[in-house]
Amino acid sequence: MNFGFYLDKLISRPVHTVTLLRDPRSLLLSIYKHVTENSDDFYHQYVIQNCSTIDLFFHDPVISSHVENWQTRYLASYERT
């Protein structure tokens, strides 16, 4: 489960944070594989119709928000106390 950096406030006691990151390239390839192979994925139909190559997938303006480096953005939002 992901509670962001607010779990300590939810449970009213200190917590220790552990961060695990995936290699960004393998993460992007995994996203591409998931989207193209799973018809129930929100972006599946769009990708099948508009992104005939992996390069088009990564540079598509609609898909870009789906594949942006959210790990870095999430960590950058850490509130230092």
N, C-alpha and C positions, 0 to 999 in steps of 0.2 A: 504494500500500500504506500501511497505517496501523500504525505501530509505537508509537504513543503518544509519550511523552516519554522512552523508554528506548533509542532507537536508538543513542545514543552509547555506552551500556554494551554493547550487542550487538556493535558493531564496534570498540570500544575506541579511539575517537578522537572529538574534538569534532565536532559537527554544528551547522548553522544551521537554525533552525526558521522556516518560512513558514506563516502561517495565512491561509486564504481562507474567508470566510463568505458564505453566501447570504442574501438578504433572507428573514427568517423567514416572511413571508406567502407568498412564492413557493415556499418550501420546503414549507410545509404543503399548499398547493394541489397541488404535485407529488406529495406522498405520497398525497393523496386520489385523484388521477387514477390513479396507479400501482395502488393497491389495488383501485379499482373496475374498472379495465380489464384487469387481469391475473389470470386465474383461478388461476394457479399461486402467487399471493401467499398467504402464511400466513393473512392476515386477510380475504381476499376473500369467502369464503362468509359469514362472520360479518357483514361490512359490508353485503353485499347483503340479508341477512335482517333486520338490526337497525338500520341507519342509512340511512333513506330520504332524508335530506338531508345536505348538507355540515355544517350546524350540529349535527345529531345526531352525526355522525361525530366532530367535534372535542370534543364534550362527553361522549361515551360513556366510561364508566369502564374498559371493557376496552381501548379504543383509546388512551386517554390516555397510557399508557406508550409507545406506538408513536409518538405525535406530540409528546411533550414536547420542550422545547428542548434536545436532546442536545448541540448545538454549545456552548451556554453551560456545560452541566454538564461537558463534556469539558475545556473551557478552564479551568474553575474547579478541576479536579483537578491542574493543573500543579504539579509539585513544584519549588519555588524552592530553588536551592542557594546 
